[in-house]
Amino acid sequence: MPPLSPVARVPRARHVLLLGLMVAVQAFSTDVYLPSLPDVARDLHASVASVQLTMTVMLLGGAVGQLVVGPVSDRFGRRAPALVGLGLHVLTSVACAFAPTVGVLIGLRAAQGFFNAASVVVAMAVVRDLFVGGHAARLLSRLMLVIGLAPLLAPSVGGFVAAHAGWRAVFGVLALYGVLVWVAVLVRLPETLPPAARRPGGIRAGLTGYAALVRDRHFVALAVLPGLSTAVLMSYVVSSPFVLRTGYGLSEQQFALVFAVNGIGLVGGAQLNAALVHKVAPLRVLRVAQLLIAVLGLVLVALAATGAGGLPALLVVLWLLMATLNLASPNANALAMSRHGQVAGSAAAVIGAAQAGVSGVVSPLSGLLGGGAVAMAAVMAGAALVGVAVLALATPAYRRGGGWGG
């Protein structure tokens, strides 16, 4: 296919579908496996802690993989790294299905996270190659929606497959999904980084590119914000079964319904953001949304601590908080990527690694604090408040004029 020049384009449904399939590989691989953890522990005669480690190493492998793939895609183009990474993801998924011990599974999951990071990095870099400004923010809203919905929907898929065919079949599903995305990339993704625009050099050039990114304080601040938003979401995901089922006595069906309704909130927020950025600068949406997330987080803490309004009040604020998340993360991502288009792959890698790292560190804190409603709300509010501080102190977002034309 002929290369596409990086001009201001309007996102189409085909872009959303293809890039959405690509970014979903890593999120789906992480979350579809959740319901199988008790079965894996029992079948492999492993401790709960060692089985949970198969989740942690997946995230860490993904963070490292994104940092490696970023400069590789800036040097060799987008298609080749995506196809190689997806192919190796398929192979490691098949190997996971036949893992004889939990130690082997841990190693394979780390490799799986490393390889499927290529799909995410390339998808984000392609957005920067082809789209700018509000168009980029609009498309990223759709992609953040896919990433945000994965923790809510993928466990249901994984639970269904594991219940009917066993936990090993879940990895068969992941392999088939990888094959589907590989074929889609091969057939439908043109090369978006022409040879003339590629960054020459090897590892040293990649490290130089990362050094330039890290020196840009505004970029670093914007790159951290999607991770903090994901931390808010993941704190809810990992804590809500204990808060809503154990604490408030919801049945399995009632809990599933609440999860689905909050998923609708995420969808609605992404749709609203995609419409807003046509008329409002992404930075303006971001700075209002980040404050609103923090305020809703504090209200959630107050409701959880006092019991005011009972469960209905808590659920209403949770829904509003979920809906608001997708008004912040896509715009921070688009603004960060817009600052370093010449190294879009490396920039996407830093953002992705920060997102995985920050959310991976923050989301377990609610369990360490006791796992109740107050702990969950406090971690969510804390991550949101840190986001406001980062935006206020490290960017001109809240200064007169707003900066960046915001």
N, C-alpha and C positions, 0 to 999 in steps of 0.2 A: 504494500500500500504506500502511496506517496506520503511524505511527512506533512504534517499540518503546521502552518506558521502560527506563532503565539500572538494572535490578535484578539481583540475584544469580541467574543462570541456570545450568543444567547444560549443558555443551557436548554437542551431538548430532553425529551423522555428517554431517548436512547443513552444519553450521557448518564442520567440518573440510574438507569437500570444496570448498565455495565459497571460503572464505578461503584455503585451500591453493592453489587455482587462481590466486587473485589475487597472493599473495606470490611464486608461482613465475614470474610474468611476467618480472621483472627478472633473477632468477638464471638462468632458462632462456635469456634473451636474451644474457646474458654468456657462458655456457659452451657453448652448442650450436654456437657459431661457432669454437671453438678448433681443431678438426681442419682447418678450411678455410684457416688462415692461410698455409701455403705456396702453396696454389692461388691465393689472392688476390694474393699478391706476384708470382707468375709471370704471372697474367692481366693485372694492372694495371701491370706493369713497375715495381714499387715495391720499395723496400728493406725488409728485415726490420723495421728500427726503425720505419718509417712504418706498416707493417701492424700491428705490436704497439701502436702508438698508437691504433688503432681500438678496442682493448680498454680502454686506460687512460681515454680520453675518455668511454667508456660509463659507467665507474664514477664519474668526476668529475661527469658530467651527472646521474647518479642521485643523488649526494650533494646537489648544488645543488637538484635538483628536489624532493627530500624536504623541504628547508628552506622551499621556496616553497609547496608543497602543504599542508604541515601547518597553518599558520594559515588558509589558504583553506578547508580542510575544517572548521575550528572556526567559521568565519564563515558558510559557505553550506551546511553539511551534508556528508554522506559520499557520497551517490550521484552528485551532479552532477560533482564533481571526478574521481571514479573513471571515470565514463563518458566525460568529455572526454579525460582522459589516455589511456585505452585506445584511444579512437578515433584520436587523434593517433599513438599507438604503431603502430597498423595502417598508417596512411598513411606514416610514416617507414620502416617495414619494407619496404613495397612500393618506396619510393624507393631504399632501399639495394640492392635487387635489381637496379636499373638504373643504379647509380652508374658513371659513365664513368671516373673517376680516383680514386686513393686519397685525394686531398684532399677531394673531395666526400664520399667514404665516411666520412672522419674527422668531417666536420661533421654528417652525417646520424646517425652513431652517437652523437655527443654529444647531439643532439636526441632520439634514441630513448631514451637513458638518462634524460633529463630528463622526458620524457612518461610513461614507464612507472613512474616513481617514484610516481605518484599511486596506482597499484594497491596498492603495498606499504604506503604511509602509511595509506590508508583501511582496509585490512584490519587493521592493528595498532590503529588507533583504534576500529574496530568491536569488537574484543576488549575494550577498556577500557570502551566504552559498555555492553556487555551482561554482562560477567563480572567477578568479583572474586576475590581470594585464590587458593586452590588451584585453583578452576575456571579462572581466567585462566591460571595457570601450566600447567595440564594442556593447554589448547587451544594455548598458545604452544609447548609441547613438540612438538605435531604440526606447527605451522607452521615452527618451527626445523628440524624434520626435513626438511621440503620444501626449505628453503633449503640445508641441509647436504648433501642428496643430489644437488642439481643439479650441483655440480662433478664428481660421480662418475658420473652417469648421462647427463647431457645431451651430453657429447662423443661418446658412442657413437651417439646419435640423429643428431647433426650429421654425424658421419663417414659413417654409412650413407647419409644423404640426399645429401651432397656426392659420395660415390663413385658414386652411381647417377644423379644429376641435375645435379651441379655446385654450386659454392659459392653461386651466386645463388639456387638453389632453397631454401637454408637460410633465407633471409629470407622466402621465400614461406611456409614452414612457420611462421615467427614471426608473420607476418601472420594466417594462419589461426588460430593459437592465440589471438592477440589478439581476433579476431572471436568465438571461442568464449567467452572470458572476458567480453567486452562483453555478449553475449547473456545469459550467466549472471547477471551483475550486474543487468542490466535486469529480468530476470524474477524472480530469486530473492533479491536483496538489498533489504530494506526500509530506509527511512531510520531510522537508529538515533540520530540527534541531532535531537530535536524543536526547532522554532524558539525556544522559550522557553529552551532550554539553550545556544543558540549565542552565540558571543562577538562582540559588536558591534565596529565599527570597521574600519579598513583596514590599510594597511601599518604605521602607527605602533602599532596595537594588537598586530599580529603581532610586531613587534620588542620590544614591552613584555613579551609572553608569553615570548619567548626569553630576555630579560634575567632574568625571574623563575626560569626553569629553570636558567640558568647559575649563578645565585646559590645554588641548592640543591646543596651539595657532595655530599650523599648521592646525589641524582639523577644528577649528572654521573658519579660513580664507577660507579654501576650501569649507566649508559648506555654507558660505555666497555667494560665487561666482555664483552658480546656481540661487539664488534669484535675483542677480543683472542682470544676463542675461535675466531672465524672466521679470524683470522690464523694460528692454529695449524693449522686445517684446510687453508687455502689454501697454507701453506708446504709441507705434505705434498703437496698436489695438484700444485703447479708443480714440485716437486723430485723427486718419486718416479719419473717416467719416467727421469731421468738416474741416480738412485741405484739403482733396482732393475734396470733394463734394462742400462745401461752399466756400473754398478759391480758388480752381482751377476750379470749375464748372463742375466736372465730373458728368455724369449721373449715375443713379443707376446701369445700366448694365456695364458701364465703370469702376465704382468703384469695382464691383464684380469681374471683370476681373483682375484688379490690385491686389486685395486680393488673387485671385487664383494663379497668377504668383508669388507673394511673398511666397505663400505656397509651390510652387515648389522649391523656393530657400531654404526653411527650409528642405525640403526633400533631396535636393542635398547636403546640408551641412552635414546632418546626414549620408548619404551614403558615402560621402568622408571621414568623420571621422572614420567610421567603417572600411574603407579600410586602412587608414593611420596607425591606431594603431596596425596593423599587423606588420609594419616595423619600426615605430617610437614610442618611449616611450610616453605615454599619457601626461606626464608633458611637454615635448618639444612641443607637439601640443598645449597644453593649453597656455603656455607662449607666443607663437607667435600669436595665435588666439586672446588672450585678448588684446594685443597691436593693432592688426589689427582692432578689433571692436572699440577701442577708436579712432583710426585715422579716420575710416570711419564716426564715430559719429561727429567728429570735421569738417570733410568735409561737412557733412550734414548741420551742423549749418551755415557754410560759404555760402553754396548754398541757404539755406532758407533766410538768412539775406540779401544777395546781389541780389538774383534772377538770378544769373549767370547760363546760360544753360537752364533756364526755368523749366517746369515740367519734360521734358525727363531726364535731368541731375539728378533731385531730385529722380526720380523713379529708375534710374540705381543704385545710391548709396544706396537707401533703399533696393533694391534687394540684393546687395552685403552684406549689413549689416545683413539682415535676414539669408542669406546663411552661414555667418561666425558664427552666434550665436551657432549653433550646433557643432562647432569645439571646443568650450570652455566648456559649461555646462556639457556634459556627462563625460569629462575627470576630471573635478574638482570633480564631484560626485564620480567617481570610485576611485580616489586617496583618498578622504576623507573616504570612506567606507573601504578601504584597511588598514587603520590605526587602526581600532577597530573591527576586525572580531568577537571577543568574545562577543560583545554587538551590533551586527549588527542591531537588531531591534531598539535599542535606538539611534544608529548613524543615521539610516535612518529617524527616527522621527525628530531628530534635523535638519537634512538637509531639510526635507519637511516643517517643521514649519518655518525655516528661509526663505525658498523659498516663501512660502505664505505670511509671514510677510513683508519681504523686498519689494516684488513686489506690495503687497497691499498698502504699504505706499508711494512708489515712483511713481507708475503709475498715480495716480490722480494729481500729481504736475503740469503736462502740462496744465490741465484745470484751475488750480489756477493762472498760469502765463499768461493766456489769451487764450489758446487753439489753437493758430495759428501754422503755420509751424515752426517758430523760437522756440516757446515754446516746441513743440514736439521734435524737434531736440536737443534742449538744455538739456532736461531731459534725452533723450537717451544717449547723449554724456556724461553727468554728471555721469550716472550710470556706463557707461563703464570705465570712468576714475577712479572712485572709485574702480572698480574691479582691474585695473592695480595697484593702490596704495596698495590695500589689498594683492595682490599677491607678490608685491615687498617688502613690509615692514614686513609682517607676515609669509612669507615662504622663503625658499632659492631658489625659482624658477629662479630669475635673478642674482643669485650669481655664482661665478666661480664653475663649476662642476654641478650646477643646483640642487643638492640634490636628494635623493630618486632614484638614478640611472638615473636621467633625463638628 
